């Protein structure tokens, strides 16, 4: 019997017309029995909760997480905030800040709320989140907004990015990037070149370029090649704050033909031939 039932008993007595002494005594005894039943249920539930706390290791005081060694905390951050696949970033139709889409990773989900625990945990967790994941940008404007959203400190942690590159047909006119707003950029070489040239990432050492297809827009026949402008933009972003001995990795996915010769020999260039992303 719960408290709601007791309230109902008080509000709806059995015999509202009877006001004799005997009826009051009977109603009082009935309410006493109801209160006793509620008390027994409370004591039983409280005992079960106490036992559950002991079994599950739930304590009344907060776990001293920050007293763990930094190496252990980093392992926890890595487990909670990293996934092997690229994190896809996309903007909403209302031009709101970019957001993470994790529908493709049902087996392992990120726990970004960990970064909101307190300022110290946020600083430590952000470094793991941004440095140990690959961020995928379907559109140049997504990268531009992402830079603005994460701020200057988190930008210094980014090491690996992935972009989609569209090869439109000759019939399609590509507007010059200087003549349109960033929000109107398309995943084509001139627009990617502009965004990468002006990006403020300083420690990028891994870039993946994915060829995407569109039957509506059409594709030219033959091999797909990195344009000179995009190649120079990638070279520029790789050479920012470069230290001796650091390796630069470039993955070209969906390209056809021998394209490795177009890049410096000191880069590790991986050509993945296969179906284009559609």
Secondary structure, 3 states (H helix, E strand, C coil): CCHHHHHHHHHCCCCCCCCCHHHHHHHHHHHHHHHHHHHHHHHHHHHHHHHHHHHHCCCCCCCCHHHCCHHHHHHHHHHHHCCCCCEEEECCCCCCCCEEECCCCCCCCCCHHHHHCCHHHHHHHHHHHHHCCEEEECCHHHHHHHHHHHHHHHHCCCCEEEEEEECCCCCCCCCCHHHCCHHHCCCCHHHHHHHHHHCCCCCCCEEEEEEECCCCCCCCCCCCCCCHHHHHHHHHHHCCCCCCCCCCEEEEECCCCCCHHHCCCCCEEEEECCCCEC
